[in-house]
Amino acid sequence: LVAEAAAWAKSRGKSLLEMLVDIYLEYGLYKEKLINLVRKGKEGADEIKAMMDGYRNNPPRMINNSRVIRIDDYKTLVSTDLIKGEKKKIDLIKSDVLQFFLEDGSKISVRPSGTEPKIKFYFSVHTKLPSASEYEVTEKLLDQRISDIISDMKLH
């Protein structure tokens, strides 16, 4: 399949990377990262539970200088729009997952492991790609945004 895609790109005078950059120009550039925080024993499990309780009961209003505009709580199945002050039901199966949506388009998902004292943070950021020549610079900016979010949330 990759060989077919490469042949198709070549027939249009482009490399696979150039075709990918064309997609980024049209739809935007996205980067994601996962962090696992592992703790030990019952104390670790208690610490993870306290983290989730803290995020749930006292959620951040700003992350990396960007307002949190929506929080989806899959344990309560409630999506809260912090701008409009509206709550909506989430029509999915319950799960101990929280998602924070930021004004800059970033999304942070948090979930504890069900079997071990571990908590996972999923980071998703995106932006428009101004031009093909700015691909590498824009990619580095998104990597830096993820690093800044991680620092702001004190997850090092």
C-alpha positions as CSV (number, residue, x, y, z in Angstrom):
1,L,0.0,0.0,0.0
2,V,2.8,2.4,0.8
3,A,4.5,1.5,-2.5
4,E,1.3,2.4,-4.3
5,A,1.0,5.7,-2.4
6,A,4.7,6.5,-3.3
7,A,4.1,5.6,-7.0
8,W,0.9,7.8,-7.0
9,A,2.9,10.7,-5.4
10,K,5.7,10.3,-7.8
11,S,3.3,10.4,-10.8
12,R,2.3,13.8,-9.5
13,G,6.0,14.9,-9.2
14,K,6.0,14.7,-5.4
15,S,7.5,12.6,-2.6
16,L,5.3,11.0,0.1
17,L,6.5,13.7,2.6
18,E,5.5,16.5,0.2
19,M,2.0,14.8,-0.2
20,L,1.8,14.6,3.6
21,V,2.7,18.3,3.9
22,D,-0.1,19.1,1.4
23,I,-2.5,17.3,3.7
24,Y,-1.2,19.3,6.7
25,L,-1.7,22.5,4.6
26,E,-5.3,21.7,4.0
27,Y,-6.3,20.2,7.4
28,G,-3.7,21.4,9.9
29,L,-0.7,19.9,11.7
30,Y,-1.4,17.6,14.7
31,K,1.0,16.2,17.3
32,E,0.2,13.8,20.2
33,K,2.1,12.5,23.2
34,L,1.4,10.0,26.0
35,I,2.8,10.2,29.5
36,N,2.5,7.3,32.0
37,L,3.0,8.2,35.7
38,V,3.7,5.0,37.7
39,R,3.5,4.9,41.5
40,K,4.1,2.1,43.9
41,G,1.8,0.0,46.0
42,K,-1.3,1.1,47.8
43,E,0.1,4.6,48.5
44,G,0.6,5.0,44.8
45,A,-2.9,3.9,44.0
46,D,-4.2,6.3,46.7
47,E,-2.1,9.1,45.1
48,I,-3.5,8.4,41.6
49,K,-7.1,8.4,43.0
50,A,-6.4,11.7,44.7
51,M,-5.1,13.2,41.4
52,M,-8.3,12.1,39.6
53,D,-10.4,13.5,42.5
54,G,-8.5,16.7,42.3
55,Y,-9.0,17.1,38.6
56,R,-12.6,16.2,38.9
57,N,-13.5,18.4,42.0
58,N,-11.2,21.3,41.3
59,P,-10.5,21.3,37.6
60,P,-7.9,23.6,36.1
61,R,-9.4,26.8,34.5
62,M,-6.2,27.5,32.6
63,I,-3.5,25.2,31.2
64,N,-0.4,26.7,29.6
65,N,-2.0,30.1,29.4
66,S,-5.0,28.8,27.5
67,R,-8.5,28.7,29.0
68,V,-10.2,25.4,29.6
69,I,-13.4,25.8,27.7
70,R,-14.9,22.3,28.1
71,I,-14.5,19.3,30.4
72,D,-15.9,15.9,29.5
73,D,-16.2,13.6,32.5
74,Y,-16.8,10.0,31.3
75,K,-17.4,8.8,34.9
76,T,-20.4,11.1,35.3
77,L,-21.2,11.1,31.6
78,V,-21.4,14.9,31.7
79,S,-19.8,17.4,29.3
80,T,-19.5,20.9,30.8
81,D,-19.2,23.9,28.5
82,L,-17.3,26.4,30.8
83,I,-18.0,29.3,28.4
84,K,-21.7,29.0,28.2
85,G,-22.2,27.3,31.5
86,E,-24.1,24.4,29.9
87,K,-24.0,20.8,30.7
88,K,-24.8,18.0,28.3
89,K,-25.1,14.2,28.7
90,I,-22.4,12.1,27.1
91,D,-24.0,9.0,25.5
92,L,-21.3,6.5,26.1
93,I,-20.4,3.8,28.6
94,K,-19.0,5.1,31.9
95,S,-15.2,5.1,32.3
96,D,-12.9,6.9,34.7
97,V,-11.7,9.4,32.1
98,L,-11.5,13.2,32.0
99,Q,-10.9,15.4,29.0
100,F,-9.9,19.0,29.1
101,F,-10.5,21.1,25.9
102,L,-8.5,24.3,25.7
103,E,-9.2,27.5,23.9
104,D,-6.2,27.1,21.7
105,G,-7.5,23.7,20.4
106,S,-5.4,21.5,22.6
107,K,-6.9,18.5,24.3
108,I,-5.7,16.7,27.4
109,S,-7.2,13.3,28.4
110,V,-6.5,11.7,31.8
111,R,-7.2,8.2,32.9
112,P,-6.0,5.9,35.7
113,S,-5.1,2.3,35.0
114,G,-7.7,-0.1,36.3
115,T,-5.1,-2.7,37.3
116,E,-2.0,-0.9,38.6
117,P,-1.1,2.4,40.3
118,K,-0.5,4.2,37.0
119,I,-2.2,7.3,35.4
120,K,-2.0,8.2,31.7
121,F,-2.0,11.6,30.2
122,Y,-2.7,12.0,26.5
123,F,-1.9,15.3,24.9
124,S,-3.2,16.4,21.5
125,V,-2.3,19.8,19.9
126,H,-2.8,21.2,16.5
127,T,-2.4,24.4,14.4
128,K,-2.7,25.6,10.9
129,L,0.4,25.1,8.7
130,P,1.1,28.5,7.2
131,S,3.2,27.2,4.3
132,A,5.1,24.0,3.3
133,S,8.4,25.8,4.0
134,E,7.3,26.2,7.6
135,Y,6.6,22.5,8.3
136,E,9.7,21.8,10.5
137,V,9.4,25.1,12.5
138,T,5.6,24.5,13.0
139,E,6.2,20.9,14.1
140,K,8.8,22.1,16.7
141,L,6.3,24.7,17.9
142,L,3.8,22.0,18.6
143,D,6.4,19.8,20.3
144,Q,7.2,22.8,22.5
145,R,3.5,23.4,23.2
146,I,3.1,19.8,24.5
147,S,6.3,20.3,26.7
148,D,4.9,23.6,28.0
149,I,1.5,21.9,28.9
150,I,3.3,19.1,30.7
151,S,5.4,21.6,32.7
152,D,2.4,23.7,33.5
153,M,0.6,20.7,34.8
154,K,3.7,19.8,36.8
155,L,3.9,16.3,35.4
156,H,7.7,16.0,35.3
